Amino acid sequence: MNDERIMSILVSPHISEKSTRVADASNQIAFKVRTDARKPEIKRAVEKMFNVEVESVSVLNVKGKNKGVRGRSRGRRPDWRKAYVRLKPGHDIDFVGPVE
């Protein structure tokens, strides 16, 4: 697997109330990932980009919502994929950085 693909696997961190609760309770971080990403690729991408050790990866597909648009057209948000990455004890990812 080449480095270019590994660096494009993670789209963004997924910050929500649920992901914050999960992060505090069980040392898991939620990421929005590419729809064709597999668990071993996600694990390697997180380990390489954030210099941490990953214990496990759980992946789920999120269906896009149907949205009503004024007029005759109907819209739909795209489907996307979410990965919950559990870090080994002693490892942490800090997205905010040090607060002074």
DSSP file (Angstrom, degrees, kcal/mol; ACC not computed):
  #  RESIDUE AA STRUCTURE BP1 BP2  ACC     N-H-->O    O-->H-N    N-H-->O    O-->H-N    TCO  KAPPA ALPHA  PHI   PSI    X-CA   Y-CA   Z-CA
    1    1 A M              0   0    0      0, 0.0     2,-0.1     0, 0.0     0, 0.0   0.000 360.0 360.0 360.0 129.5    0.0    0.0    0.0
    2    2 A N     >  -     0   0    0      1,-0.1     4,-1.8     4,-0.0     3,-0.3  -0.396 360.0-119.2 -84.6 160.1    1.5    3.3   -1.0
    3    3 A D  H  > S+     0   0    0      1,-0.2     4,-2.4     2,-0.2     5,-0.2   0.807 109.8  62.1 -66.0 -30.6    1.9    6.4    1.2
    4    4 A E  H  > S+     0   0    0      1,-0.2     4,-0.8     2,-0.2    -1,-0.2   0.916 106.9  43.8 -63.7 -42.8   -0.3    8.5   -1.1
    5    5 A R  H >> S+     0   0    0     -3,-0.3     3,-0.7     2,-0.2     4,-0.6   0.912 112.1  53.4 -67.4 -42.1   -3.3    6.3   -0.5
    6    6 A I  H >X S+     0   0    0     -4,-1.8     3,-1.0     1,-0.3     4,-0.5   0.902 107.7  50.9 -59.9 -41.0   -2.6    6.1    3.3
    7    7 A M  H 3< S+     0   0    0     -4,-2.4    -1,-0.3     1,-0.2    -2,-0.2   0.701 110.3  50.0 -72.0 -17.9   -2.5    9.8    3.6
    8    8 A S  H << S+     0   0    0     -4,-0.8    -1,-0.2    -3,-0.7    -2,-0.2   0.453  88.6  83.9 -98.4  -0.4   -5.9   10.2    1.7
    9    9 A I  H << S+     0   0    0     -3,-1.0    25,-1.9    -4,-0.6     2,-0.5   0.947  80.7  64.1 -67.1 -49.5   -7.8    7.6    3.9
   10   10 A L  E  <  +A   33   0A   0     -4,-0.5    23,-0.2    23,-0.2    -1,-0.1  -0.659  57.5 178.0 -81.6 123.0   -8.7   10.0    6.7
   11   11 A V  E     -     0   0A   0     21,-2.7    22,-0.2    -2,-0.5    -1,-0.2   0.907  61.8 -41.0 -87.7 -51.0  -11.0   12.8    5.6
   12   12 A S  E     -A   32   0A   0     20,-1.7    20,-3.7     2,-0.0    -1,-0.4  -0.972  61.4 -87.9-167.5 159.8  -11.5   14.6    8.9
   13   13 A P  E     -A   31   0A   0      0, 0.0     2,-0.8     0, 0.0    18,-0.3  -0.569  40.4-131.7 -72.4 145.7  -12.1   14.0   12.6
   14   14 A H        -     0   0    0     16,-2.5     2,-0.6    -2,-0.2    16,-0.3  -0.868  25.2-170.8-104.1 105.2  -15.8   13.6   13.4
   15   15 A I        +     0   0    0     -2,-0.8     2,-0.3     4,-0.1     3,-0.1  -0.864  25.3 130.8-102.4 118.2  -16.6   15.8   16.4
   16   16 A S     >  -     0   0    0     -2,-0.6     4,-2.0     1,-0.1     5,-0.2  -0.899  69.4 -92.8-149.9 176.7  -20.0   15.4   17.9
   17   17 A E  H  > S+     0   0    0     -2,-0.3     4,-2.2     2,-0.2     5,-0.2   0.930 125.0  47.3 -62.7 -44.4  -21.5   15.0   21.4
   18   18 A K  H  > S+     0   0    0      1,-0.2     4,-2.6     2,-0.2     5,-0.2   0.927 111.6  49.1 -64.8 -45.0  -21.5   11.2   21.0
   19   19 A S  H  > S+     0   0    0      1,-0.2     4,-2.1     2,-0.2    -1,-0.2   0.848 110.6  51.7 -65.9 -32.0  -17.9   11.0   19.7
   20   20 A T  H  X S+     0   0    0     -4,-2.0     4,-2.1     2,-0.2    -1,-0.2   0.910 110.7  47.8 -68.5 -41.9  -16.8   13.3   22.6
   21   21 A R  H  X S+     0   0    0     -4,-2.2     4,-2.3     2,-0.2    -2,-0.2   0.917 113.3  47.9 -62.9 -43.3  -18.5   11.0   25.1
   22   22 A V  H  X S+     0   0    0     -4,-2.6     4,-2.6     1,-0.2     6,-0.7   0.889 110.1  52.7 -64.9 -39.7  -17.0    7.9   23.5
   23   23 A A  H  X S+     0   0    0     -4,-2.1     4,-1.1    -5,-0.2    -1,-0.2   0.903 113.1  43.5 -63.5 -41.8  -13.5    9.5   23.5
   24   24 A D  H  < S+     0   0    0     -4,-2.1    -2,-0.2     2,-0.2    -1,-0.2   0.890 119.6  41.8 -70.4 -39.4  -13.7   10.3   27.2
   25   25 A A  H  < S+     0   0    0     -4,-2.3    -2,-0.2    -5,-0.2    -3,-0.2   0.893 132.5  11.6 -79.1 -40.9  -15.1    6.9   28.2
   26   26 A S  H  < S-     0   0    0     -4,-2.6    -3,-0.2    -5,-0.2    -2,-0.2   0.157  96.6-107.1-133.6  21.7  -13.1    4.4   26.2
   27   27 A N  S  < S+     0   0    0     -4,-1.1    60,-2.4     1,-0.2     2,-0.4   0.892  70.4 143.4  56.7  44.2  -10.2    6.2   24.5
   28   28 A Q  E     - B   0  86A   0     -6,-0.7     2,-0.4    58,-0.2    58,-0.2  -0.906  36.5-157.4-115.9 145.5  -11.7    6.1   21.0
   29   29 A I  E     - B   0  85A   0     56,-2.4    56,-3.1    -2,-0.4     2,-0.4  -0.967  12.3-139.8-120.2 137.6  -11.5    8.8   18.3
   30   30 A A  E     - B   0  84A   0     -2,-0.4   -16,-2.5   -16,-0.3     2,-0.4  -0.827  22.2-177.2 -99.9 134.8  -14.1    9.1   15.5
   31   31 A F  E     -AB  13  83A   0     52,-2.5    52,-2.7    -2,-0.4     2,-0.6  -0.965  28.7-130.4-128.3 145.7  -13.0    9.9   12.0
   32   32 A K  E     -AB  12  82A   0    -20,-3.7   -21,-2.7    -2,-0.4   -20,-1.7  -0.866  42.2-178.0 -87.4 125.8  -14.8   10.5    8.7
   33   33 A V  E     -AB  10  81A   0     48,-2.4    48,-0.8    -2,-0.6   -23,-0.2  -0.746  32.8 -77.5-124.5 169.0  -13.0    8.2    6.2
   34   34 A R    >   -     0   0    0    -25,-1.9     3,-1.4    -2,-0.2    -1,-0.1  -0.296  41.3-120.9 -62.4 151.4  -13.1    7.4    2.5
   35   35 A T  T 3  S+     0   0    0      1,-0.3    -1,-0.1    44,-0.1    47,-0.1   0.699 112.3  48.9 -71.6 -18.2  -16.0    5.1    1.5
   36   36 A D  T 3  S+     0   0    0     45,-0.1    -1,-0.3   -27,-0.1     2,-0.2   0.256  84.3 123.5-102.4  12.3  -13.6    2.5    0.1
   37   37 A A    <   -     0   0    0     -3,-1.4     2,-0.2   -28,-0.1    -4,-0.1  -0.488  47.4-151.6 -76.2 141.3  -11.3    2.4    3.2
   38   38 A R     >  -     0   0    0     -2,-0.2     4,-2.2     1,-0.1     3,-0.2  -0.716  27.9-105.1-108.2 163.5  -10.7   -0.9    4.9
   39   39 A K  H  > S+     0   0    0     -2,-0.2     4,-2.5     1,-0.2     5,-0.2   0.892 117.8  49.8 -57.6 -46.8   -9.8   -1.4    8.6
   40   40 A P  H  > S+     0   0    0      0, 0.0     4,-2.3     0, 0.0    -1,-0.2   0.877 111.8  50.1 -62.5 -34.2   -6.1   -2.2    8.1
   41   41 A E  H  > S+     0   0    0     -3,-0.2     4,-2.3     2,-0.2    -2,-0.2   0.905 110.6  48.7 -67.8 -41.0   -5.7    0.9    6.0
   42   42 A I  H  X S+     0   0    0     -4,-2.2     4,-2.4     2,-0.2     5,-0.2   0.915 110.8  51.3 -64.4 -42.7   -7.4    3.1    8.6
   43   43 A K  H  X S+     0   0    0     -4,-2.5     4,-2.4     1,-0.2    -2,-0.2   0.938 112.3  45.4 -59.8 -48.4   -5.2    1.7   11.3
   44   44 A R  H  X S+     0   0    0     -4,-2.3     4,-2.3     1,-0.2     5,-0.2   0.884 111.8  52.8 -63.5 -38.4   -2.0    2.4    9.3
   45   45 A A  H  X S+     0   0    0     -4,-2.3     4,-2.7     2,-0.2     5,-0.2   0.922 111.6  44.6 -64.7 -44.3   -3.2    5.9    8.4
   46   46 A V  H  X S+     0   0    0     -4,-2.4     4,-2.3     2,-0.2     6,-0.4   0.923 114.5  49.2 -66.4 -43.7   -3.9    6.9   12.0
   47   47 A E  H  X S+     0   0    0     -4,-2.4     4,-1.0    -5,-0.2     5,-0.3   0.893 116.6  42.5 -62.4 -39.2   -0.6    5.3   13.3
   48   48 A K  H  < S+     0   0    0     -4,-2.3    -2,-0.2    -5,-0.2    -1,-0.2   0.913 118.3  42.2 -75.0 -43.1    1.4    7.1   10.6
   49   49 A M  H  < S+     0   0    0     -4,-2.7    -2,-0.2    -5,-0.2    -3,-0.2   0.851 128.2  26.7 -75.7 -34.3   -0.3   10.5   10.8
   50   50 A F  H  < S-     0   0    0     -4,-2.3    -1,-0.2    -5,-0.2    -2,-0.2   0.433  96.5-126.7-112.0  -1.2   -0.6   10.9   14.6
   51   51 A N     <  +     0   0    0     -4,-1.0     2,-0.3    -5,-0.3    -4,-0.2   0.926  66.7 123.6  55.8  50.6    2.3    8.7   15.8
   52   52 A V        -     0   0    0     -6,-0.4     2,-0.5    -5,-0.3    -1,-0.2  -0.816  63.9-109.7-129.3 170.2    0.1    6.6   18.1
   53   53 A E        -     0   0    0     -2,-0.3    35,-2.2    35,-0.2     2,-0.4  -0.914  28.0-146.0-106.5 132.5   -0.6    2.9   18.5
   54   54 A V  E     -C   87   0A   0     -2,-0.5    33,-0.3    33,-0.2     3,-0.1  -0.818  14.5-173.1-101.4 132.4   -4.1    1.7   17.5
   55   55 A E  E     -     0   0A   0     31,-3.0     2,-0.3    -2,-0.4    32,-0.2   0.892  68.4 -15.5 -87.3 -47.6   -5.7   -1.2   19.4
   56   56 A S  E     -C   86   0A   0     30,-1.4    30,-2.7     2,-0.0     2,-0.4  -0.981  52.6-142.6-155.1 163.5   -8.8   -1.7   17.2
   57   57 A V  E     -C   85   0A   0     -2,-0.3     2,-0.4    28,-0.2    28,-0.2  -0.999   9.4-169.5-133.3 130.8  -10.9   -0.1   14.5
   58   58 A S  E     -C   84   0A   0     26,-2.6    26,-3.3    -2,-0.4     2,-0.4  -0.977  12.0-164.4-118.4 135.4  -14.7   -0.3   14.1
   59   59 A V  E     +C   83   0A   0     -2,-0.4     2,-0.3    24,-0.2    24,-0.2  -0.939   9.8 176.9-124.2 140.8  -16.3    1.0   10.8
   60   60 A L  E     -C   82   0A   0     22,-2.8    22,-3.0    -2,-0.4     2,-0.5  -0.996  26.0-127.6-141.5 148.9  -19.8    1.9   10.0
   61   61 A N  E     -C   81   0A   0     -2,-0.3     2,-0.5    20,-0.2    20,-0.2  -0.812  19.9-152.6 -95.2 130.5  -21.6    3.3    6.9
   62   62 A V  E     -C   80   0A   0     18,-3.4    18,-2.4    -2,-0.5     2,-0.2  -0.910  13.1-136.0-106.1 123.6  -23.7    6.4    7.4
   63   63 A K        -     0   0    0     -2,-0.5     2,-0.1    16,-0.2    16,-0.1  -0.564  22.5-115.7 -79.0 139.2  -26.6    6.8    5.0
   64   64 A G        -     0   0    0     -2,-0.2     2,-0.2    13,-0.2    15,-0.1  -0.427  31.5-112.6 -72.6 148.3  -27.2   10.3    3.6
   65   65 A K        -     0   0    0     13,-0.2    12,-2.9    -2,-0.1     2,-0.4  -0.511  20.4-120.8 -81.8 148.4  -30.4   12.1    4.4
   66   66 A N  E     -D   76   0B   0     10,-0.2     2,-0.4    -2,-0.2    10,-0.3  -0.756  32.2-162.0 -83.2 133.6  -33.1   12.9    1.9
   67   67 A K  E     -D   75   0B   0      8,-2.9     8,-2.8    -2,-0.4     2,-0.5  -0.967  13.7-134.2-123.1 132.6  -33.7   16.6    1.8
   68   68 A G  E     -D   74   0B   0     -2,-0.4     2,-0.4     6,-0.2     6,-0.2  -0.715  22.6-164.2 -83.9 130.2  -36.7   18.4    0.4
   69   69 A V        -     0   0    0      4,-0.8    -2,-0.0    -2,-0.5     0, 0.0  -0.869  31.0 -94.8-112.2 147.1  -35.9   21.3   -1.8
   70   70 A R  S    S+     0   0    0     -2,-0.4     3,-0.4     2,-0.1     2,-0.3  -0.288  94.2  16.6 -59.1 143.5  -38.3   24.0   -2.9
   71   71 A G  S    S-     0   0    0      1,-0.2    -2,-0.1    -3,-0.0     0, 0.0  -0.647 120.5 -40.3  93.6-151.6  -39.9   23.3   -6.2
   72   72 A R  S    S+     0   0    0     -2,-0.3    -1,-0.2     2,-0.0     2,-0.2   0.685 105.9  92.7 -90.6 -19.9  -40.0   20.0   -8.0
   73   73 A S        -     0   0    0     -3,-0.4    -4,-0.8    -5,-0.0     2,-0.4  -0.493  57.6-154.7 -83.1 146.6  -36.4   18.8   -7.3
   74   74 A R  E     -D   68   0B   0     -2,-0.2     2,-0.3    -6,-0.2    -6,-0.2  -0.927  10.9-150.7-115.4 142.1  -35.5   16.6   -4.3
   75   75 A G  E     -D   67   0B   0     -8,-2.8    -8,-2.9    -2,-0.4     2,-0.3  -0.730   7.8-164.4-112.4 162.2  -32.0   16.5   -2.9
   76   76 A R  E     -D   66   0B   0     -2,-0.3   -10,-0.2   -10,-0.3   -12,-0.0  -0.978  18.0-131.6-146.3 131.2  -30.0   13.9   -1.1
   77   77 A R        -     0   0    0    -12,-2.9   -13,-0.2    -2,-0.3     2,-0.0  -0.508  40.9 -97.5 -77.0 152.0  -26.9   14.2    1.0
   78   78 A P        -     0   0    0      0, 0.0   -13,-0.2     0, 0.0     2,-0.1  -0.313  32.7-110.8 -72.8 153.1  -24.1   11.8    0.2
   79   79 A D        -     0   0    0    -15,-0.1     2,-0.3   -16,-0.1   -16,-0.2  -0.486  42.3-177.8 -71.7 150.8  -23.4    8.5    2.0
   80   80 A W  E     - C   0  62A   0    -18,-2.4   -18,-3.4    -2,-0.1     2,-0.4  -0.928  21.8-119.6-147.3 172.2  -20.2    8.5    4.1
   81   81 A R  E     -BC  33  61A   0    -48,-0.8   -48,-2.4    -2,-0.3     2,-0.4  -0.940  17.5-161.4-123.3 137.4  -18.2    6.2    6.3
   82   82 A K  E     -BC  32  60A   0    -22,-3.0   -22,-2.8    -2,-0.4     2,-0.4  -0.932   3.0-162.2-119.0 140.6  -17.2    6.6    9.9
   83   83 A A  E     -BC  31  59A   0    -52,-2.7   -52,-2.5    -2,-0.4     2,-0.6  -0.985   8.3-154.5-124.4 128.7  -14.4    4.8   11.8
   84   84 A Y  E     -BC  30  58A   0    -26,-3.3   -26,-2.6    -2,-0.4     2,-0.6  -0.912  17.2-162.8 -98.0 118.6  -14.1    4.6   15.6
   85   85 A V  E     -BC  29  57A   0    -56,-3.1   -56,-2.4    -2,-0.6     2,-0.5  -0.908   4.9-153.8-108.7 118.3  -10.4    4.1   16.4
   86   86 A R  E     -BC  28  56A   0    -30,-2.7   -31,-3.0    -2,-0.6   -30,-1.4  -0.813  14.2-148.0 -92.9 125.2   -9.5    2.7   19.8
   87   87 A L  E     - C   0  54A   0    -60,-2.4   -33,-0.2    -2,-0.5     3,-0.1  -0.611  20.5-105.1 -91.8 151.5   -6.1    3.8   21.0
   88   88 A K    >   -     0   0    0    -35,-2.2     3,-1.9    -2,-0.2   -35,-0.2  -0.368  54.8 -79.0 -68.5 153.8   -3.8    1.7   23.2
   89   89 A P  T 3  S+     0   0    0      0, 0.0    -1,-0.1     0, 0.0     3,-0.1  -0.258 119.1  29.0 -56.7 138.2   -3.5    2.8   26.8
   90   90 A G  T 3  S+     0   0    0      1,-0.3     2,-0.3    -3,-0.1    -2,-0.1   0.309  98.8 104.2  94.0  -8.2   -1.1    5.8   27.2
   91   91 A H    <   +     0   0    0     -3,-1.9    -1,-0.3   -38,-0.1     2,-0.3  -0.835  42.3 169.9-108.4 146.7   -1.7    7.1   23.7
   92   92 A D        -     0   0    0     -2,-0.3     2,-0.5   -42,-0.1    -4,-0.0  -0.993  26.9-141.4-152.7 148.6   -3.9   10.2   22.9
   93   93 A I        -     0   0    0     -2,-0.3     2,-0.7   -41,-0.0   -42,-0.0  -0.972  15.2-163.3-113.3 123.9   -4.6   12.4   19.9
   94   94 A D        +     0   0    0     -2,-0.5    -2,-0.0     1,-0.1     0, 0.0  -0.907  12.8 175.6-110.7 105.6   -5.0   16.1   20.8
   95   95 A F  S    S+     0   0    0     -2,-0.7    -1,-0.1     1,-0.2     0, 0.0   0.768  79.9  49.7 -79.0 -26.2   -6.7   18.0   17.9
   96   96 A V  S    S-     0   0    0      1,-0.1    -1,-0.2     3,-0.0    -2,-0.1   0.870  97.5-144.5 -82.8 -38.2   -6.8   21.4   19.8
   97   97 A G        -     0   0    0      2,-0.1    -1,-0.1     0, 0.0     2,-0.1  -0.329  45.0 -27.4  94.3 177.0   -3.2   21.6   20.9
   98   98 A P        -     0   0    0      0, 0.0     2,-0.5     0, 0.0    -4,-0.0  -0.414  60.1-141.7 -68.6 137.2   -1.8   23.0   24.1
   99   99 A V              0   0    0     -2,-0.1    -2,-0.1     1,-0.1    -3,-0.0  -0.866 360.0 360.0-100.5 127.9   -4.0   25.7   25.7
  100  100 A E              0   0    0     -2,-0.5    -1,-0.1     0, 0.0     0, 0.0   0.431 360.0 360.0-101.7 360.0   -2.0   28.5   27.3
